[in-house]
Amino acid sequence: ELGNGDKFIFDVGGGTVQNLWSLEIHPALLDKLFLTHLHLDHVGDFHPLYDALGWARNSPLHVWGPSGYTPEMGTAYFCEMMDNAALWHDQSKLGIVPSEGMEIIAHEFDYGQLGPDKPNMLIYDENEVKIYAFPTVHCIYGTIGYRLEWHDLSFSFHGDGTPSTVEAEQAKGVDVFM
């Protein structure tokens, strides 16, 4: 959470929601999710975050992430499939909770635009918060890290994979590195 009230979460591997509860953070308060890639250890708690473990989400879950080398390997398709998988669950909540909370909005960016001439890409720019995506080295095409900047503070999140000079350059000078 930033001092302006914005809240962000980066990856949602198994156990994420339980950890949020242990920190007394209600999952429904988090509506901006940034995925580094779609391995199960990074998205395992997607549905518990979306559902907010108590049907309390009353705003859409916005999800940012990269395209894949095919449309089916990208973030937009992943979100569509997660939405489809929750259909039965969502139908059971109709008329009981606000329908706005039953929406997943994908913000997929073109991973193919990143390269030596463009080592990062601005993918989020709201309320004086800027978030950049940059390529990381992992087992297949389409893995990324993020750098968040707000006023004079910065944070870099890299997920997992092999360290690279691009990652080192993107993390240079940050206040928090994960």
N, C-alpha and C positions, 0 to 999 in steps of 0.2 A: 504494500500500500504506500502510495506517495502522499506527500503533505497536502496535495490538492484533492484528496479523496479518491482518486482513481486506484483501482485494484487490478492487478495482472497476475496470471499464473502461467508458468512455463512448464509444459509437459504434465501429464497426469498418470504416471505409472501406478501400478497396484499399491494400495496403502495410502495414496495421496489424501483421499477424503478423510480417512481415519486420522491422519496426521493433522488435517485442518481442524477436525473436531477437538483433538487434544490441545490445540492452540486456541480453542474457543473461537474459531472463525467459521461462520456458517457458510457452507458451499454456495448458497443462493446469492451471497454477496459478490461472488466472482463471476463476471460475465464476459471477461476478455481472456481467452485461452490462446496461447502461442505454442504450436507443436514444432519440435525440431525434426521429427520424422515419425513414421507410423508403426514402428516396432511395438509389439504388445507391452513391453516393459516401459513404454512412454505414453501409452494410451489406455492402459488397463482399467483405470478409474474414470474413463470418459462418461459412461452412463451414470454412475453415482454422482459425479459432479453436475451433470445435466439435470438429473432428477432432484438434486439438492436434498436428498435423504429426508424428505418431509414434505414434499410437494410445495415448497415455499418459494420456488423460483417464479418471479412474475415479470421477468424480462428475458429476451432471447439470449442464448449463449452464442457469442461471437467467437469464431475460431479462425486463426491465421495459420497458414502453413504453405509449404511449397507445392508446386506441381510435381508430377512424377514423369517418368519417361514414357508412360502411356496415361491417358486420362484416368484409368482405373487405379493407378498408383499414386494419384494426387490427393490433396487435402479435400477438395470439393466433393469428389466421389466418396471418400471416407465419410464425410459428414452426411452425405445423402444416405449412405448405407446405415449409419448409426441412427439417423432419423427414422428410416424404415424399420430398423430393429426395435425401436421404441414405440411403434405404432399401437400395438395392443395396450401397452402401458398408458400411453397418452390418451387413447380413447376412453379408458376407464376413469380418467380425470376430468373429462369434458363436463362442463356445468358445475364443477366443484371448485376448481382453481382457475385463475386467469389463463386464457389460452396463449397469451404472449409468452409465457414461460415455457411453452412447449415448442419453441422454435429454435433451430440451429441455423446460424448464418455463417457460411463459409466465406473467407476472404483469402482466396488462393492467389498466390503471386507466381510469376513465371520464373522458375529456377533457371531456365535456359538463358535468361538475360544476364546472369552473374558470370563473371569471367575475369581474366587478367586486366581488362580495361575497365571493368565495373566490379570491384571486389565486394561491394555491398549495395543494398537497395533500401530506400526508405519505404516502409510498408505501413507505418502508422504515424499520424501527425495530428494529434488532438490535444487540447488543453495544455499546451506547452510541453507535451511529451512527444518525443520522437523515438521510434523503434526501427532499427535497421536489421535486415537479414543478411547473412553472409554464408558462403558455402563452407561446409565442414567435410572432413574425410571420414567416411564410414563405409559400410560394405556395399551399398548401391547408390546410384544416382538419386539426388534429391534430398540430401541431409543438410541441415542448416543450423546456424547458431544465431543468437540475437544480441543486439546491443541497445539498451534503453538509455536515453538521455533526458534529464529533466532538470532545468536550471543548471546548476554547476555540479550535479550528481550524475553518476553513470554506473551501469550494471551490465555485465556481459554473461550470457548463459550459453553454454556450448553443448549440452546434452552429453553424448558419449562419442567415442570414436578415437581416431589417431590424431594427436596434436599436429598442427601444420603452421607454416609461416603466415598464412592468411589469418588463421585464428589468433595467432600471437599479435599480429598487426591490429586486428579488430578489437582486441582486448587491451591494447596499450593505453595506460593512464586511467583505467576504470577504477571506481571506488570499491566495487564488489565484483568478484569473478567467480563464476560457478561452472 
